[in-house]
Amino acid sequence: ELGIRIPRPLGHGPSRFIPEKETIQVGNEDAMMHALFADSFATLGRLDNVTLVMVFHPQYLESFLKTQHYLLQMDGPLPLHYRHYIGIMAAARHQCSYLVNLHVNDFLHVGGDPKWLNGLENAPQKLQNLGELNKMLAHRPWLITKEHIEQLLKTEENSWSLAELIHAVVLLTHYHSLASFTFGCGISPEIDCEGGHTFRPPSVSNYCICDITNGYHGVDEIHASPAASIPVRMKCFSLLFKSTESVCEVEALMEKMKQLQECRDEEEASQEEMATRFEREKRESMFVCSSEDEESAPTRDVSRHFEDTSYGYKDFSRHGMHVPTFRVQDYSWEDHGYSLVNRLYPDVGQLLDEKFHIAYNLTYNTMAMHKDVDTSMLRRAIWNYIHCMFGIRYDDYDYGEINQLLDRSFKVYIKTVVCTPEKTTKRMYDSFWRQFEHSEKVHVNLLLVEARMQAELLYALRAITRYMT
């Protein structure tokens, strides 16, 4: 009546992929979740949708929030507005407007210069110099060399200190991988964010034409005529068929795990055979690509925060390039990366280490409807497949297990979420592990996030170590 436009949510619930009724409803959470919600609200000034999806796994969420809070708000080498700006730069590389918008607000809140938001060329030269490392970490981390590090540390008045660079690298990898989680779980923007709301004029008798344009046609429409129920019945038959097929999928996966364990117990492959299987899996990973593989041009809103918009993910062995295998035995997070980070940015190495371990070891000993299942073999296959796509090899792992445990639709989802997350679709999310709980699929995304972050960190930290020595 007053002519005020009232926003209403465009989506239902925190995720476009997970039905709202299957997420944890605020007000129905247990004491631990309630404490996490309170912490998240106190830290961010909001209860964001990432938190509402991650809370499927409270132990991980607690570690994630603690790490993010430390990176953004506690004492550290970089000023607060730099931290949020680096978050914007990193999220923009994957066209993740959800994270970009959140950090634009935070950047302004901590006193950042609004002019910087007009484009990277308006930011200080020191931040502009970080653009090259940002794009390589996001899309082709295996190309990072000690020369790239030297360039950042030795550019006179715009140079970075080692401590500042470690802080920046951790922030970049954190937001690249968080963009993977955001797209992989179909996180919806909050109602007050761009893309999170629409406006409607005053309705007549609680119904207006804009309901139709927003896809709402009333709950009674499917009962409008007997003919309308035919597609519904057909859909039910289709779902029943899919459900039966999916149950078989779970049983088949459990049977494969059992057989692989028996083979392991009986005989162990030679080192040569293990190396051959790694190379084969690495080659095959190049031919896994999303069916929705069209190029999507970034919008001006997002692309202004980074340079070289045409630079994206390319498989490391394409176009005659040969990237040497990164052997974890030569440079690992546990033996090398952890201590370097902790030395130059105290406590962060510990926080990251805890987060990696929680994601990797997290289990409820369930698989879909089955209980008391040891899922360690499956979790390791997912983690090592991601590292394999980045050219990282574990000498003690038999890569032949990956093809046994991860089917093609699952590999497509993994590669898309990790390498080109902005191309993830609901169809990809729905097409793998169809009988599994949504919480199990969110757990998969946590593994993807942490394995990706660790892979990026390994390449960057190895280059820093080589520069230092």
C-alpha positions as CSV (number, residue, x, y, z in Angstrom):
1,E,0.0,0.0,0.0
2,L,2.9,2.3,0.7
3,G,4.6,1.4,-2.6
4,I,7.5,-0.2,-0.8
5,R,9.1,-3.1,-2.7
6,I,9.5,-6.1,-0.4
7,P,12.2,-8.6,-1.2
8,R,11.4,-12.3,-1.2
9,P,13.9,-15.1,-1.5
10,L,14.5,-16.5,-4.9
11,G,15.5,-19.9,-3.6
12,H,14.3,-22.2,-0.8
13,G,16.9,-23.1,1.8
14,P,20.7,-22.7,1.8
15,S,21.4,-25.0,-1.2
16,R,19.9,-25.3,-4.7
17,F,20.9,-29.0,-4.7
18,I,19.6,-30.1,-1.3
19,P,15.9,-29.8,-0.5
20,E,15.3,-27.4,2.3
21,K,13.4,-29.9,4.4
22,E,16.6,-32.1,4.4
23,T,18.9,-29.4,5.7
24,I,19.3,-28.8,9.4
25,Q,16.7,-26.2,10.4
26,V,17.7,-23.3,12.6
27,G,15.9,-23.9,15.9
28,N,16.1,-27.7,15.7
29,E,19.8,-27.9,16.1
30,D,21.5,-29.7,19.1
31,A,23.7,-27.8,21.7
32,M,26.9,-28.3,19.7
33,M,25.4,-27.0,16.5
34,H,23.8,-24.1,18.3
35,A,27.2,-23.0,19.7
36,L,28.6,-23.2,16.2
37,F,25.8,-21.1,14.8
38,A,26.4,-18.5,17.6
39,D,30.2,-18.5,16.8
40,S,29.5,-18.1,13.1
41,F,27.0,-15.2,13.7
42,A,29.4,-13.5,16.1
43,T,32.3,-13.7,13.6
44,L,30.5,-12.9,10.4
45,G,27.6,-10.9,11.6
46,R,25.3,-13.3,9.8
47,L,24.4,-17.0,9.7
48,D,25.6,-17.7,6.1
49,N,24.4,-20.5,3.9
50,V,27.9,-22.1,3.8
51,T,27.6,-22.6,7.5
52,L,24.1,-24.0,7.2
53,V,25.3,-26.7,4.8
54,M,28.6,-27.4,6.5
55,V,26.8,-28.0,9.8
56,F,26.0,-31.5,8.5
57,H,29.5,-32.1,9.9
58,P,29.9,-30.1,13.1
59,Q,33.4,-31.2,13.9
60,Y,34.7,-30.0,10.5
61,L,32.6,-26.8,10.7
62,E,34.2,-25.9,14.0
63,S,37.7,-26.3,12.6
64,F,36.8,-24.4,9.4
65,L,35.3,-21.4,11.3
66,K,38.3,-21.3,13.7
67,T,40.8,-21.3,10.7
68,Q,38.8,-18.7,8.7
69,H,38.5,-16.4,11.7
70,Y,42.2,-16.6,12.4
71,L,43.1,-15.9,8.7
72,L,40.7,-12.9,8.5
73,Q,40.6,-11.3,11.9
74,M,43.4,-12.3,14.2
75,D,47.0,-10.9,14.3
76,G,48.9,-11.6,11.2
77,P,51.3,-10.2,8.6
78,L,48.6,-8.6,6.4
79,P,46.3,-5.7,7.2
80,L,42.6,-6.6,7.4
81,H,41.5,-4.8,4.2
82,Y,44.3,-6.7,2.2
83,R,43.0,-10.0,3.5
84,H,39.4,-9.4,2.3
85,Y,40.7,-8.0,-1.0
86,I,42.8,-11.1,-1.6
87,G,39.6,-13.2,-0.8
88,I,37.8,-11.2,-3.5
89,M,40.7,-11.8,-6.0
90,A,40.7,-15.5,-5.3
91,A,36.9,-16.1,-5.5
92,A,36.7,-14.0,-8.6
93,R,39.0,-16.4,-10.5
94,H,36.2,-18.9,-10.3
95,Q,33.5,-16.4,-11.0
96,C,32.1,-17.0,-7.5
97,S,30.0,-13.9,-7.1
98,Y,28.6,-15.3,-3.8
99,L,32.0,-15.1,-2.1
100,V,33.0,-11.9,-3.9
101,N,29.9,-10.1,-2.7
102,L,30.5,-11.2,0.9
103,H,34.0,-9.9,0.9
104,V,33.2,-6.7,-0.9
105,N,31.0,-5.9,2.1
106,D,33.7,-7.0,4.6
107,F,36.4,-5.1,2.7
108,L,34.4,-1.8,3.0
109,H,33.5,-2.6,6.6
110,V,37.1,-2.7,7.7
111,G,37.9,0.6,5.9
112,G,39.0,-0.6,2.5
113,D,39.2,2.0,-0.3
114,P,36.0,1.7,-2.5
115,K,38.1,2.7,-5.6
116,W,39.9,-0.7,-5.4
117,L,36.6,-2.4,-6.2
118,N,36.4,-0.7,-9.6
119,G,39.0,-3.1,-10.8
120,L,42.3,-4.7,-9.9
121,E,44.2,-1.9,-11.8
122,N,42.9,0.5,-9.1
123,A,44.5,-1.6,-6.2
124,P,48.0,-1.0,-5.0
125,Q,50.8,-2.4,-7.3
126,K,51.7,-4.8,-4.5
127,L,48.3,-6.5,-4.8
128,Q,48.3,-6.3,-8.6
129,N,51.6,-8.2,-8.5
130,L,49.8,-11.1,-6.8
131,G,47.6,-11.6,-9.8
132,E,49.9,-14.0,-11.6
133,L,50.3,-16.3,-8.6
134,N,46.5,-16.1,-8.0
135,K,45.7,-17.3,-11.5
136,M,48.4,-20.1,-11.5
137,L,47.3,-21.4,-8.1
138,A,43.7,-21.4,-9.1
139,H,44.1,-23.1,-12.5
140,R,47.6,-24.6,-13.0
141,P,49.6,-24.7,-9.8
142,W,52.1,-27.2,-11.2
143,L,53.6,-24.3,-13.2
144,I,54.7,-22.3,-10.2
145,T,58.5,-22.0,-9.8
146,K,60.9,-20.3,-7.4
147,E,61.2,-17.5,-10.1
148,H,57.6,-16.5,-9.5
149,I,58.3,-16.3,-5.8
150,E,61.5,-14.3,-6.3
151,Q,59.6,-11.8,-8.5
152,L,57.1,-11.1,-5.6
153,L,59.8,-10.9,-2.9
154,K,62.3,-8.7,-4.8
155,T,60.2,-6.0,-6.4
156,E,61.7,-3.2,-4.3
157,E,59.1,-0.8,-2.9
158,N,56.2,-3.2,-3.8
159,S,57.9,-6.3,-2.5
160,W,56.3,-8.9,-0.2
161,S,57.9,-10.2,2.9
162,L,58.0,-14.0,3.3
163,A,55.5,-13.9,6.1
164,E,53.1,-11.7,4.1
165,L,53.4,-14.1,1.1
166,I,52.6,-17.1,3.2
167,H,49.5,-15.4,4.6
168,A,48.5,-14.4,1.0
169,V,49.1,-17.9,-0.3
170,V,47.0,-19.5,2.4
171,L,44.2,-17.0,1.8
172,L,44.3,-17.6,-2.0
173,T,44.1,-21.4,-1.6
174,H,41.4,-21.1,1.1
175,Y,39.1,-19.1,-1.2
176,H,39.8,-21.1,-4.4
177,S,38.8,-24.2,-2.5
178,L,35.8,-22.5,-0.8
179,A,34.6,-21.5,-4.2
180,S,34.7,-25.3,-5.0
181,F,32.5,-26.0,-2.0
182,T,30.1,-23.2,-2.8
183,F,29.5,-24.4,-6.4
184,G,29.8,-28.1,-5.5
185,C,27.0,-27.9,-2.9
186,G,24.9,-25.4,-4.9
187,I,25.0,-22.7,-2.2
188,S,22.3,-20.1,-2.7
189,P,22.9,-16.4,-2.0
190,E,21.3,-15.1,1.2
191,I,18.1,-13.0,0.7
192,D,20.0,-9.7,1.2
193,C,22.7,-10.5,-1.4
194,E,22.7,-10.0,-5.2
195,G,20.8,-12.9,-6.8
196,G,19.2,-13.9,-3.5
197,H,15.9,-12.0,-3.8
198,T,13.3,-10.7,-6.2
199,F,10.6,-8.1,-5.8
200,R,6.8,-8.5,-6.2
201,P,4.0,-6.0,-6.4
202,P,1.2,-6.2,-3.9
203,S,-0.9,-9.3,-4.6
204,V,-4.6,-9.6,-4.9
205,S,-6.2,-12.4,-2.8
206,N,-2.6,-13.7,-2.0
207,Y,-2.1,-14.6,-5.6
208,C,-0.4,-12.5,-8.3
209,I,0.9,-13.0,-11.8
210,C,4.5,-12.7,-10.6
211,D,4.0,-16.1,-8.8
212,I,3.7,-17.7,-12.2
213,T,6.9,-16.0,-13.5
214,N,8.7,-17.2,-10.4
215,G,7.6,-20.8,-11.1
216,Y,4.9,-21.1,-8.4
217,H,1.6,-22.4,-9.8
218,G,-0.1,-23.5,-6.6
219,V,-0.1,-26.9,-4.9
220,D,-3.4,-28.0,-6.4
221,E,-2.3,-27.7,-10.0
222,I,-1.3,-31.3,-10.4
223,H,-4.8,-32.4,-9.4
224,A,-6.4,-30.1,-12.0
225,S,-7.3,-33.0,-14.4
226,P,-6.9,-36.7,-14.5
227,A,-4.4,-36.3,-17.4
228,A,-2.2,-34.2,-15.2
229,S,-1.6,-37.2,-12.9
230,I,-0.2,-39.4,-15.7
231,P,3.2,-37.7,-15.9
232,V,3.3,-37.8,-12.1
233,R,2.7,-41.5,-12.1
234,M,5.3,-42.0,-14.7
235,K,7.8,-40.0,-12.6
236,C,7.0,-42.3,-9.7
237,F,7.8,-45.4,-11.7
238,S,11.0,-43.7,-13.0
239,L,12.0,-42.9,-9.4
240,L,11.3,-46.4,-8.2
241,F,13.5,-47.8,-11.0
242,K,16.3,-45.4,-10.2
243,S,16.0,-46.2,-6.5
244,T,16.4,-50.0,-7.2
245,E,19.3,-49.3,-9.5
246,S,20.9,-47.1,-6.9
247,V,20.6,-49.7,-4.2
248,C,22.5,-52.1,-6.5
249,E,25.1,-49.3,-7.0
250,V,25.8,-49.1,-3.2
251,E,26.0,-52.9,-2.9
252,A,28.4,-53.1,-5.9
253,L,30.6,-50.5,-4.4
254,M,30.8,-52.3,-1.1
255,E,31.6,-55.5,-2.8
256,K,34.4,-53.9,-4.7
257,M,35.9,-52.5,-1.5
258,K,35.8,-56.0,0.0
259,Q,37.5,-57.6,-3.0
260,L,40.2,-54.9,-3.1
261,Q,40.9,-55.5,0.6
262,E,41.2,-59.2,0.0
263,C,43.6,-58.6,-3.0
264,R,45.7,-56.3,-0.8
265,D,46.0,-58.9,1.8
266,E,47.0,-61.6,-0.7
267,E,49.6,-59.8,-2.8
268,E,51.2,-56.4,-3.1
269,A,52.0,-54.8,-6.5
270,S,55.6,-54.0,-7.2
271,Q,56.9,-50.3,-7.2
272,E,57.2,-50.4,-11.0
273,E,53.6,-51.6,-11.4
274,M,52.4,-48.9,-8.9
275,A,54.2,-46.2,-10.9
276,T,52.7,-47.5,-14.1
277,R,49.2,-47.4,-12.6
278,F,49.7,-43.8,-11.4
279,E,50.8,-42.7,-14.9
280,R,47.8,-44.5,-16.4
281,E,45.3,-42.9,-14.0
282,K,47.0,-39.4,-14.5
283,R,46.5,-39.8,-18.3
284,E,43.0,-41.1,-18.0
285,S,42.0,-38.1,-15.8
286,M,42.7,-35.8,-18.7
287,F,39.9,-37.4,-20.7
288,V,37.4,-36.9,-17.9
289,C,35.5,-33.7,-18.8
290,S,32.2,-32.3,-17.9
291,S,29.3,-32.8,-20.4
292,E,28.4,-29.1,-19.8
293,D,31.8,-28.1,-21.1
294,E,30.8,-24.8,-22.8
295,E,32.9,-21.7,-22.0
296,S,31.1,-19.3,-19.7
297,A,32.4,-15.8,-19.9
298,P,32.8,-14.1,-16.5
299,T,30.6,-11.1,-15.8
300,R,32.2,-7.6,-15.6
301,D,31.2,-7.5,-11.9
302,V,33.5,-10.4,-11.1
303,S,36.1,-10.2,-13.9
304,R,37.2,-6.7,-12.9
305,H,38.9,-8.2,-9.8
306,F,41.5,-10.2,-11.8
307,E,43.5,-10.0,-15.0
308,D,43.8,-12.4,-18.0
309,T,40.2,-13.6,-18.1
310,S,41.0,-16.1,-20.8
311,Y,43.4,-18.0,-18.5
312,G,41.8,-21.1,-17.1
313,Y,42.3,-24.8,-16.2
314,K,44.2,-26.9,-18.7
315,D,45.4,-30.5,-18.1
316,F,49.1,-30.5,-17.3
317,S,50.1,-32.9,-20.1
318,R,48.2,-31.3,-22.9
319,H,49.7,-29.5,-25.9
320,G,53.1,-31.2,-25.7
321,M,53.7,-30.0,-22.1
322,H,55.3,-32.4,-19.7
323,V,55.1,-31.7,-16.0
324,P,57.3,-33.9,-13.8
325,T,55.4,-35.9,-11.2
326,F,55.3,-34.3,-7.8
327,R,56.4,-37.1,-5.4
328,V,55.0,-36.7,-1.9
329,Q,58.0,-38.6,-0.6
330,D,60.2,-35.6,-1.7
331,Y,58.0,-32.8,-0.4
332,S,54.9,-33.5,1.8
333,W,52.6,-31.3,3.9
334,E,53.5,-33.3,7.1
335,D,57.3,-33.2,6.7
336,H,57.8,-29.8,4.9
337,G,54.8,-27.6,4.3
338,Y,53.4,-27.7,7.8
339,S,56.6,-26.5,9.5
340,L,57.3,-23.8,6.9
341,V,53.8,-22.3,7.3
342,N,54.0,-22.5,11.1
343,R,57.4,-20.9,11.2
344,L,56.4,-17.9,9.1
345,Y,52.8,-17.5,10.2
346,P,52.5,-19.0,13.7
347,D,49.6,-21.3,14.6
348,V,48.2,-21.4,11.0
349,G,50.1,-24.6,10.1
350,Q,48.5,-26.2,13.2
351,L,45.0,-25.0,12.2
352,L,45.3,-26.2,8.6
353,D,46.8,-29.5,9.7
354,E,43.8,-30.1,12.0
355,K,41.3,-29.2,9.3
356,F,43.0,-31.5,6.7
357,H,43.0,-34.4,9.2
358,I,39.3,-33.9,10.2
359,A,38.1,-33.9,6.6
360,Y,40.3,-36.9,5.6
361,N,39.5,-39.1,8.7
362,L,35.8,-38.0,9.1
363,T,33.5,-41.0,9.2
364,Y,30.3,-42.2,10.7
365,N,31.0,-45.8,9.5
366,T,27.9,-45.6,7.2
367,M,27.4,-45.9,3.5
368,A,23.9,-45.0,2.4
369,M,21.6,-47.4,4.3
370,H,24.5,-49.6,5.6
371,K,26.0,-49.2,9.0
372,D,29.4,-50.4,10.5
373,V,31.3,-49.9,7.2
374,D,35.0,-49.0,7.0
375,T,35.0,-46.2,4.4
376,S,38.8,-45.4,4.7
377,M,39.6,-47.1,1.3
378,L,36.9,-44.9,-0.4
379,R,38.0,-41.7,1.3
380,R,41.7,-42.3,0.3
381,A,40.7,-43.1,-3.3
382,I,38.9,-39.7,-3.6
383,W,41.7,-37.8,-1.9
384,N,44.4,-39.4,-4.0
385,Y,42.4,-39.1,-7.3
386,I,42.3,-35.3,-6.7
387,H,46.1,-35.2,-6.1
388,C,46.6,-37.4,-9.1
389,M,44.8,-34.8,-11.3
390,F,47.3,-32.3,-10.0
391,G,50.3,-34.6,-10.8
392,I,50.9,-35.5,-7.2
393,R,51.9,-39.2,-6.5
394,Y,52.0,-41.3,-3.3
395,D,54.5,-44.1,-3.8
396,D,52.7,-46.4,-1.3
397,Y,49.3,-46.2,-3.0
398,D,47.9,-48.5,-5.7
399,Y,46.2,-46.2,-8.2
400,G,44.4,-49.2,-9.8
401,E,41.9,-48.9,-6.9
402,I,40.6,-45.5,-8.1
403,N,39.0,-47.0,-11.3
404,Q,37.5,-49.7,-9.2
405,L,35.9,-47.4,-6.7
406,L,35.1,-44.2,-8.6
407,D,32.7,-44.4,-11.6
408,R,32.7,-42.0,-14.5
409,S,29.9,-39.8,-13.3
410,F,31.6,-39.4,-10.0
411,K,34.9,-38.6,-11.6
412,V,33.2,-35.9,-13.8
413,Y,31.7,-34.4,-10.7
414,I,35.1,-34.4,-8.8
415,K,37.0,-32.9,-11.7
416,T,34.5,-30.2,-12.4
417,V,34.2,-29.2,-8.7
418,V,38.0,-29.1,-8.2
419,C,39.1,-27.7,-11.5
420,T,36.3,-25.7,-13.0
421,P,33.7,-25.3,-10.1
422,E,31.7,-22.6,-11.9
423,K,30.6,-25.3,-14.4
424,T,29.1,-27.6,-11.7
425,T,25.4,-28.4,-12.3
426,K,22.6,-30.0,-10.2
427,R,22.5,-32.8,-12.8
428,M,26.1,-33.7,-12.0
429,Y,25.4,-33.5,-8.2
430,D,22.4,-35.8,-8.6
431,S,24.1,-38.3,-11.0
432,F,26.7,-39.7,-8.6
433,W,25.9,-41.8,-5.5
434,R,22.2,-41.6,-6.0
435,Q,21.2,-43.6,-3.0
436,F,23.5,-41.7,-0.6
437,E,22.5,-39.1,2.0
438,H,23.0,-35.4,1.2
439,S,25.3,-35.3,4.3
440,E,27.5,-37.9,2.6
441,K,27.7,-35.8,-0.6
442,V,28.6,-32.7,1.5
443,H,31.3,-34.9,3.1
444,V,32.6,-35.6,-0.4
445,N,32.8,-31.9,-1.0
446,L,34.8,-31.4,2.2
447,L,37.3,-34.0,0.9
448,L,37.5,-32.2,-2.5
449,V,38.0,-28.8,-0.8
450,E,40.8,-29.9,1.5
451,A,42.6,-32.1,-1.0
452,R,42.5,-29.3,-3.5
453,M,43.7,-26.7,-1.0
454,Q,46.6,-29.0,0.1
455,A,47.6,-29.7,-3.5
456,E,47.8,-25.9,-4.3
457,L,49.7,-25.3,-1.1
458,L,52.2,-28.1,-1.8
459,Y,53.2,-26.5,-5.2
460,A,53.4,-23.0,-3.7
461,L,55.3,-24.0,-0.6
462,R,57.7,-26.1,-2.5
463,A,58.5,-23.1,-4.8
464,I,59.0,-20.9,-1.7
465,T,61.3,-23.6,-0.1
466,R,63.4,-23.8,-3.3
467,Y,63.7,-20.0,-3.3
468,M,64.8,-19.9,0.3
469,T,67.4,-22.7,-0.2
